[in-house]
Amino acid sequence: MLKAEKRPVHLYMEANPNPNSLKFVANFMLTDEGVSYDYPDAESTANSPLAQELFNFAAVERVFITSNFVTVTKSEETSWPEIQDIIRNHIKSYLESGRAAVNTLIEKDPLFDENDSEVVKKIKGILDEYIRPAVEQDGGAIVFHSFQEGIVKVLLQGACSGCPSSTITLKAGIENLLTRMLPEVTGVEAEGV
């Protein structure tokens, strides 16, 4: 279990390309570097009391926690001005209590697997170095899923899941970068969308 400590919490909100998602940014890290937790529903929140509590709000449809932020995706029927301060205050109060956002300790680097081929290692390296920081700024994550016959499959998490501009990001951004840097890659697809 990650150790949490009581501390002053400064939390601000950031919009992102997904109009149904809002990023709540804290003044300290909530997870280990490069580790993200995506909760598409209340049933998936066993390791995150914070995500469990956020799903108690009827408008919350998805919770994503990584680095120093929580991205909350709301239902289309609800407008952000109706709920954003309530959710912000809840997250702030939760973090001020000293509880961990996620109760999981990572034993090994989730990016590294000694069984990966050289091409997969390069793909993961490019995703981590060039793409992860940009996508995190938008409140989400894109995680490596698989590589077969020239096609890289990735998982879209957080604000990226269901975002209207995720296809453009996937094709114009990620696919363009990977095919340019690695001749073995011919395309990129989102898995489970």
C-alpha atoms as an extended CHARMM CRD file, in Angstrom:
* protein
*
       193  EXT
         1         1  MET       CA              0.0000000000        0.0000000000        0.0000000000  PROA      1               0.0000000000
         2         2  LEU       CA              1.3450000000        3.4160000000       -0.9180000000  PROA      2               0.0000000000
         3         3  LYS       CA              2.1040000000        5.5510000000        2.1150000000  PROA      3               0.0000000000
         4         4  ALA       CA              0.1800000000        8.7960000000        2.1830000000  PROA      4               0.0000000000
         5         5  GLU       CA              0.8180000000       11.7130000000        4.4680000000  PROA      5               0.0000000000
         6         6  LYS       CA             -1.2660000000       14.6420000000        5.5680000000  PROA      6               0.0000000000
         7         7  ARG       CA             -0.1520000000       17.7230000000        3.6870000000  PROA      7               0.0000000000
         8         8  PRO       CA             -1.4810000000       20.9420000000        2.2590000000  PROA      8               0.0000000000
         9         9  VAL       CA             -3.3020000000       20.1410000000       -0.9530000000  PROA      9               0.0000000000
        10        10  HSD       CA             -3.5180000000       22.5710000000       -3.8210000000  PROA      10              0.0000000000
        11        11  LEU       CA             -5.8300000000       21.3430000000       -6.5410000000  PROA      11              0.0000000000
        12        12  TYR       CA             -6.6640000000       23.0940000000       -9.7680000000  PROA      12              0.0000000000
        13        13  MET       CA             -8.8130000000       22.1270000000      -12.7340000000  PROA      13              0.0000000000
        14        14  GLU       CA             -7.7710000000       21.8730000000      -16.3710000000  PROA      14              0.0000000000
        15        15  ALA       CA             -9.9670000000       21.3460000000      -19.4030000000  PROA      15              0.0000000000
        16        16  ASN       CA             -8.8370000000       18.8810000000      -22.0690000000  PROA      16              0.0000000000
        17        17  PRO       CA             -9.9500000000       17.9550000000      -25.6060000000  PROA      17              0.0000000000
        18        18  ASN       CA            -12.6790000000       15.6510000000      -24.2620000000  PROA      18              0.0000000000
        19        19  PRO       CA            -15.5650000000       17.9690000000      -23.2870000000  PROA      19              0.0000000000
        20        20  ASN       CA            -16.9150000000       15.3670000000      -20.8380000000  PROA      20              0.0000000000
        21        21  SER       CA            -13.6220000000       15.0680000000      -18.9160000000  PROA      21              0.0000000000
        22        22  LEU       CA            -11.9520000000       17.4290000000      -16.4900000000  PROA      22              0.0000000000
        23        23  LYS       CA             -8.4620000000       17.0800000000      -15.0550000000  PROA      23              0.0000000000
        24        24  PHE       CA             -7.9580000000       17.7900000000      -11.3270000000  PROA      24              0.0000000000
        25        25  VAL       CA             -4.2450000000       18.4770000000      -10.7800000000  PROA      25              0.0000000000
        26        26  ALA       CA             -2.6130000000       18.1400000000       -7.3390000000  PROA      26              0.0000000000
        27        27  ASN       CA              0.6090000000       19.6800000000       -6.0660000000  PROA      27              0.0000000000
        28        28  PHE       CA              2.2040000000       16.2420000000       -5.4670000000  PROA      28              0.0000000000
        29        29  MET       CA              2.4290000000       12.8070000000       -7.0950000000  PROA      29              0.0000000000
        30        30  LEU       CA             -0.5020000000       10.4320000000       -6.6380000000  PROA      30              0.0000000000
        31        31  THR       CA              1.0700000000        7.4020000000       -8.3510000000  PROA      31              0.0000000000
        32        32  ASP       CA              4.5020000000        6.0760000000       -9.2120000000  PROA      32              0.0000000000
        33        33  GLU       CA              6.1090000000        7.5880000000      -12.3270000000  PROA      33              0.0000000000
        34        34  GLY       CA              4.5950000000        6.2180000000      -15.5370000000  PROA      34              0.0000000000
        35        35  VAL       CA              1.9150000000        4.2000000000      -13.7410000000  PROA      35              0.0000000000
        36        36  SER       CA             -1.7550000000        4.8850000000      -14.4390000000  PROA      36              0.0000000000
        37        37  TYR       CA             -5.0370000000        3.4780000000      -13.1740000000  PROA      37              0.0000000000
        38        38  ASP       CA             -8.1630000000        3.6130000000      -15.3170000000  PROA      38              0.0000000000
        39        39  TYR       CA            -11.5530000000        2.9390000000      -13.7340000000  PROA      39              0.0000000000
        40        40  PRO       CA            -14.2440000000        2.6460000000      -16.4210000000  PROA      40              0.0000000000
        41        41  ASP       CA            -16.8990000000        1.7600000000      -13.8170000000  PROA      41              0.0000000000
        42        42  ALA       CA            -17.4800000000        1.4700000000      -10.0660000000  PROA      42              0.0000000000
        43        43  GLU       CA            -16.8670000000       -2.3010000000      -10.1280000000  PROA      43              0.0000000000
        44        44  SER       CA            -13.2300000000       -1.7930000000      -11.1860000000  PROA      44              0.0000000000
        45        45  THR       CA            -12.2530000000        0.4170000000       -8.2110000000  PROA      45              0.0000000000
        46        46  ALA       CA            -11.1790000000       -2.2110000000       -5.6540000000  PROA      46              0.0000000000
        47        47  ASN       CA             -7.6780000000       -0.7220000000       -5.2580000000  PROA      47              0.0000000000
        48        48  SER       CA             -8.7700000000        2.9330000000       -5.1300000000  PROA      48              0.0000000000
        49        49  PRO       CA            -10.9730000000        4.2660000000       -2.3530000000  PROA      49              0.0000000000
        50        50  LEU       CA            -10.8360000000        7.6910000000       -4.0350000000  PROA      50              0.0000000000
        51        51  ALA       CA            -12.2470000000        6.3060000000       -7.2940000000  PROA      51              0.0000000000
        52        52  GLN       CA            -14.8680000000        4.3700000000       -5.3070000000  PROA      52              0.0000000000
        53        53  GLU       CA            -16.0080000000        7.5830000000       -3.6330000000  PROA      53              0.0000000000
        54        54  LEU       CA            -16.0900000000        9.5260000000       -6.9070000000  PROA      54              0.0000000000
        55        55  PHE       CA            -18.4100000000        6.9310000000       -8.4430000000  PROA      55              0.0000000000
        56        56  ASN       CA            -20.9040000000        7.7890000000       -5.6760000000  PROA      56              0.0000000000
        57        57  PHE       CA            -21.6430000000       10.9500000000       -7.6690000000  PROA      57              0.0000000000
        58        58  ALA       CA            -24.3420000000       10.0270000000      -10.1940000000  PROA      58              0.0000000000
        59        59  ALA       CA            -22.7570000000       12.1040000000      -12.9670000000  PROA      59              0.0000000000
        60        60  VAL       CA            -19.3420000000       10.3520000000      -12.7880000000  PROA      60              0.0000000000
        61        61  GLU       CA            -18.8330000000        7.7740000000      -15.5490000000  PROA      61              0.0000000000
        62        62  ARG       CA            -15.0580000000        7.1750000000      -15.4580000000  PROA      62              0.0000000000
        63        63  VAL       CA            -12.0930000000        7.9580000000      -13.1900000000  PROA      63              0.0000000000
        64        64  PHE       CA             -8.4480000000        7.9570000000      -14.2160000000  PROA      64              0.0000000000
        65        65  ILE       CA             -5.5210000000        8.4570000000      -11.8010000000  PROA      65              0.0000000000
        66        66  THR       CA             -1.8810000000        8.9580000000      -12.7730000000  PROA      66              0.0000000000
        67        67  SER       CA              1.1110000000       11.1520000000      -11.9640000000  PROA      67              0.0000000000
        68        68  ASN       CA             -0.2400000000       14.1730000000      -10.0860000000  PROA      68              0.0000000000
        69        69  PHE       CA             -3.8010000000       14.2640000000      -11.3750000000  PROA      69              0.0000000000
        70        70  VAL       CA             -7.2390000000       12.6690000000      -11.4280000000  PROA      70              0.0000000000
        71        71  THR       CA             -9.2990000000       12.8680000000      -14.6010000000  PROA      71              0.0000000000
        72        72  VAL       CA            -13.0450000000       12.5400000000      -14.1100000000  PROA      72              0.0000000000
        73        73  THR       CA            -15.3810000000       11.8450000000      -17.0210000000  PROA      73              0.0000000000
        74        74  LYS       CA            -18.9830000000       12.8870000000      -16.4790000000  PROA      74              0.0000000000
        75        75  SER       CA            -22.2330000000       11.9390000000      -18.1820000000  PROA      75              0.0000000000
        76        76  GLU       CA            -23.2750000000       14.0280000000      -21.1730000000  PROA      76              0.0000000000
        77        77  GLU       CA            -26.4980000000       15.1450000000      -19.4500000000  PROA      77              0.0000000000
        78        78  THR       CA            -24.6050000000       16.9860000000      -16.7170000000  PROA      78              0.0000000000
        79        79  SER       CA            -22.7190000000       20.2330000000      -17.2860000000  PROA      79              0.0000000000
        80        80  TRP       CA            -19.3620000000       20.8630000000      -15.6160000000  PROA      80              0.0000000000
        81        81  PRO       CA            -20.4440000000       24.0940000000      -13.8840000000  PROA      81              0.0000000000
        82        82  GLU       CA            -23.0720000000       22.0380000000      -11.9860000000  PROA      82              0.0000000000
        83        83  ILE       CA            -20.5730000000       19.5830000000      -10.4650000000  PROA      83              0.0000000000
        84        84  GLN       CA            -16.9490000000       20.6570000000      -10.9520000000  PROA      84              0.0000000000
        85        85  ASP       CA            -16.5690000000       22.4340000000       -7.5980000000  PROA      85              0.0000000000
        86        86  ILE       CA            -18.2700000000       19.5920000000       -5.7240000000  PROA      86              0.0000000000
        87        87  ILE       CA            -15.9220000000       17.0290000000       -7.2740000000  PROA      87              0.0000000000
        88        88  ARG       CA            -12.8650000000       19.2700000000       -6.8130000000  PROA      88              0.0000000000
        89        89  ASN       CA            -13.6980000000       19.8120000000       -3.1300000000  PROA      89              0.0000000000
        90        90  HSD       CA            -14.2530000000       16.0870000000       -2.6180000000  PROA      90              0.0000000000
        91        91  ILE       CA            -10.8850000000       15.1640000000       -4.1610000000  PROA      91              0.0000000000
        92        92  LYS       CA             -9.1350000000       17.9170000000       -2.1700000000  PROA      92              0.0000000000
        93        93  SER       CA            -10.7340000000       16.8080000000        1.1040000000  PROA      93              0.0000000000
        94        94  TYR       CA             -9.8820000000       13.1590000000        0.3810000000  PROA      94              0.0000000000
        95        95  LEU       CA             -6.2140000000       13.9670000000       -0.3250000000  PROA      95              0.0000000000
        96        96  GLU       CA             -5.9710000000       16.2920000000        2.7010000000  PROA      96              0.0000000000
        97        97  SER       CA             -6.9710000000       13.3560000000        4.9070000000  PROA      97              0.0000000000
        98        98  GLY       CA             -3.6610000000       11.7230000000        4.0110000000  PROA      98              0.0000000000
        99        99  ARG       CA             -5.1800000000        8.6920000000        2.3270000000  PROA      99              0.0000000000
       100       100  ALA       CA             -3.5410000000        7.2750000000       -0.8120000000  PROA      100             0.0000000000
       101       101  ALA       CA             -5.3850000000        7.7590000000       -4.1100000000  PROA      101             0.0000000000
       102       102  VAL       CA             -4.5050000000        4.1700000000       -5.0730000000  PROA      102             0.0000000000
       103       103  ASN       CA             -3.6570000000        1.3120000000       -2.6950000000  PROA      103             0.0000000000
       104       104  THR       CA             -1.2730000000       -0.5870000000       -4.9600000000  PROA      104             0.0000000000
       105       105  LEU       CA              2.4750000000       -0.9390000000       -4.7320000000  PROA      105             0.0000000000
       106       106  ILE       CA              4.2390000000       -1.5750000000       -8.0450000000  PROA      106             0.0000000000
       107       107  GLU       CA              6.9240000000       -4.2410000000       -7.6650000000  PROA      107             0.0000000000
       108       108  LYS       CA              8.5430000000       -3.7650000000      -11.0850000000  PROA      108             0.0000000000
       109       109  ASP       CA              8.5950000000       -1.2310000000      -13.8820000000  PROA      109             0.0000000000
       110       110  PRO       CA              5.3310000000       -1.7880000000      -15.8180000000  PROA      110             0.0000000000
       111       111  LEU       CA              6.9750000000       -0.5610000000      -19.0090000000  PROA      111             0.0000000000
       112       112  PHE       CA              9.8720000000       -3.0230000000      -18.9820000000  PROA      112             0.0000000000
       113       113  ASP       CA              9.5130000000       -6.7240000000      -19.7470000000  PROA      113             0.0000000000
       114       114  GLU       CA             12.6740000000       -8.7090000000      -20.4000000000  PROA      114             0.0000000000
       115       115  ASN       CA             10.7050000000      -10.9650000000      -22.7910000000  PROA      115             0.0000000000
       116       116  ASP       CA              9.9010000000       -8.0660000000      -25.1610000000  PROA      116             0.0000000000
       117       117  SER       CA             11.4270000000       -8.1130000000      -28.6420000000  PROA      117             0.0000000000
       118       118  GLU       CA             13.7770000000       -5.2750000000      -29.5840000000  PROA      118             0.0000000000
       119       119  VAL       CA             11.0350000000       -3.6440000000      -31.6910000000  PROA      119             0.0000000000
       120       120  VAL       CA              8.5400000000       -3.7540000000      -28.7830000000  PROA      120             0.0000000000
       121       121  LYS       CA             11.1570000000       -2.2400000000      -26.4590000000  PROA      121             0.0000000000
       122       122  LYS       CA             11.6680000000        0.5920000000      -28.9680000000  PROA      122             0.0000000000
       123       123  ILE       CA              7.8900000000        1.1140000000      -29.3560000000  PROA      123             0.0000000000
       124       124  LYS       CA              7.4300000000        1.2870000000      -25.5680000000  PROA      124             0.0000000000
       125       125  GLY       CA             10.3720000000        3.6700000000      -25.3040000000  PROA      125             0.0000000000
       126       126  ILE       CA              8.9100000000        6.0350000000      -27.9220000000  PROA      126             0.0000000000
       127       127  LEU       CA              5.4510000000        5.8840000000      -26.3260000000  PROA      127             0.0000000000
       128       128  ASP       CA              6.9580000000        6.6570000000      -22.9140000000  PROA      128             0.0000000000
       129       129  GLU       CA              9.3610000000        9.4050000000      -23.9820000000  PROA      129             0.0000000000
       130       130  TYR       CA              7.4430000000       11.2550000000      -26.6920000000  PROA      130             0.0000000000
       131       131  ILE       CA              3.7550000000       10.4340000000      -26.3420000000  PROA      131             0.0000000000
       132       132  ARG       CA              2.9840000000        9.8460000000      -22.6570000000  PROA      132             0.0000000000
       133       133  PRO       CA              3.8730000000       13.3950000000      -21.5270000000  PROA      133             0.0000000000
       134       134  ALA       CA              1.7190000000       15.0120000000      -24.2330000000  PROA      134             0.0000000000
       135       135  VAL       CA             -1.2530000000       12.7440000000      -23.6170000000  PROA      135             0.0000000000
       136       136  GLU       CA             -1.0090000000       13.2190000000      -19.8320000000  PROA      136             0.0000000000
       137       137  GLN       CA             -1.3040000000       16.9630000000      -20.4020000000  PROA      137             0.0000000000
       138       138  ASP       CA             -4.6990000000       16.2260000000      -21.9260000000  PROA      138             0.0000000000
       139       139  GLY       CA             -5.7690000000       14.1750000000      -18.8980000000  PROA      139             0.0000000000
       140       140  GLY       CA             -5.2950000000       10.6930000000      -20.2750000000  PROA      140             0.0000000000
       141       141  ALA       CA             -2.8940000000        7.9460000000      -21.1910000000  PROA      141             0.0000000000
       142       142  ILE       CA             -2.1400000000        5.6750000000      -24.0920000000  PROA      142             0.0000000000
       143       143  VAL       CA             -0.6980000000        2.3380000000      -22.9990000000  PROA      143             0.0000000000
       144       144  PHE       CA              1.0310000000       -0.2720000000      -25.1600000000  PROA      144             0.0000000000
       145       145  HSD       CA             -1.1430000000       -3.3690000000      -25.6790000000  PROA      145             0.0000000000
       146       146  SER       CA              0.5060000000       -5.4620000000      -28.4110000000  PROA      146             0.0000000000
       147       147  PHE       CA              2.4970000000       -5.5000000000      -31.6450000000  PROA      147             0.0000000000
       148       148  GLN       CA              1.7510000000       -7.9570000000      -34.4430000000  PROA      148             0.0000000000
       149       149  GLU       CA              2.3680000000       -7.8980000000      -38.1790000000  PROA      149             0.0000000000
       150       150  GLY       CA              3.3490000000       -4.2250000000      -38.1890000000  PROA      150             0.0000000000
       151       151  ILE       CA              0.3250000000       -3.0400000000      -36.1910000000  PROA      151             0.0000000000
       152       152  VAL       CA              0.7690000000       -1.4770000000      -32.7480000000  PROA      152             0.0000000000
       153       153  LYS       CA             -2.3210000000       -1.7660000000      -30.5620000000  PROA      153             0.0000000000
       154       154  VAL       CA             -2.7500000000        0.6560000000      -27.6710000000  PROA      154             0.0000000000
       155       155  LEU       CA             -5.2760000000        1.1770000000      -24.8890000000  PROA      155             0.0000000000
       156       156  LEU       CA             -6.8650000000        4.6100000000      -24.5080000000  PROA      156             0.0000000000
       157       157  GLN       CA             -7.3840000000        5.6420000000      -20.8820000000  PROA      157             0.0000000000
       158       158  GLY       CA             -8.7240000000        8.5880000000      -18.9490000000  PROA      158             0.0000000000
       159       159  ALA       CA             -9.8300000000       11.5610000000      -21.0350000000  PROA      159             0.0000000000
       160       160  CYS       CA             -8.6090000000        9.7810000000      -24.1970000000  PROA      160             0.0000000000
       161       161  SER       CA            -11.2980000000        7.1400000000      -23.8430000000  PROA      161             0.0000000000
       162       162  GLY       CA            -14.3140000000        8.3890000000      -25.7670000000  PROA      162             0.0000000000
       163       163  CYS       CA            -12.6390000000       11.6680000000      -26.7300000000  PROA      163             0.0000000000
       164       164  PRO       CA            -13.7710000000       13.0240000000      -30.1170000000  PROA      164             0.0000000000
       165       165  SER       CA            -10.1930000000       13.9110000000      -31.0860000000  PROA      165             0.0000000000
       166       166  SER       CA             -8.5860000000       10.6060000000      -29.9940000000  PROA      166             0.0000000000
       167       167  THR       CA             -8.7310000000        9.1600000000      -33.5300000000  PROA      167             0.0000000000
       168       168  ILE       CA             -6.8830000000       12.1940000000      -34.8830000000  PROA      168             0.0000000000
       169       169  THR       CA             -4.2950000000       11.9120000000      -32.0930000000  PROA      169             0.0000000000
       170       170  LEU       CA             -3.9400000000        8.1980000000      -32.7740000000  PROA      170             0.0000000000
       171       171  LYS       CA             -3.5150000000        8.4470000000      -36.5540000000  PROA      171             0.0000000000
       172       172  ALA       CA             -1.9740000000       11.8790000000      -37.1660000000  PROA      172             0.0000000000
       173       173  GLY       CA              0.1830000000       11.9120000000      -34.0470000000  PROA      173             0.0000000000
       174       174  ILE       CA              1.1480000000        8.5000000000      -32.7440000000  PROA      174             0.0000000000
       175       175  GLU       CA              0.9630000000        6.4830000000      -35.9610000000  PROA      175             0.0000000000
       176       176  ASN       CA              2.8710000000        9.1870000000      -37.8470000000  PROA      176             0.0000000000
       177       177  LEU       CA              5.6300000000        9.2650000000      -35.2150000000  PROA      177             0.0000000000
       178       178  LEU       CA              5.9880000000        5.4860000000      -34.8480000000  PROA      178             0.0000000000
       179       179  THR       CA              5.9740000000        4.7200000000      -38.5940000000  PROA      179             0.0000000000
       180       180  ARG       CA              8.5580000000        7.4610000000      -39.1650000000  PROA      180             0.0000000000
       181       181  MET       CA             10.8520000000        6.2630000000      -36.3610000000  PROA      181             0.0000000000
       182       182  LEU       CA             10.4280000000        2.4980000000      -36.7870000000  PROA      182             0.0000000000
       183       183  PRO       CA             10.0960000000        0.9860000000      -40.2860000000  PROA      183             0.0000000000
       184       184  GLU       CA              8.6810000000       -2.2210000000      -38.7160000000  PROA      184             0.0000000000
       185       185  VAL       CA              5.5310000000       -0.3080000000      -37.6990000000  PROA      185             0.0000000000
       186       186  THR       CA              2.8910000000        0.1260000000      -40.4160000000  PROA      186             0.0000000000
       187       187  GLY       CA             -0.0770000000        1.2720000000      -38.3400000000  PROA      187             0.0000000000
       188       188  VAL       CA             -1.5410000000        2.0050000000      -34.9160000000  PROA      188             0.0000000000
       189       189  GLU       CA             -4.9760000000        0.9470000000      -33.6460000000  PROA      189             0.0000000000
       190       190  ALA       CA             -6.8700000000        1.4870000000      -30.4170000000  PROA      190             0.0000000000
       191       191  GLU       CA             -7.8310000000       -1.7040000000      -28.6150000000  PROA      191             0.0000000000
       192       192  GLY       CA            -11.2130000000       -2.0130000000      -26.9010000000  PROA      192             0.0000000000
       193       193  VAL       CA            -12.8270000000        1.1830000000      -28.1980000000  PROA      193             0.0000000000
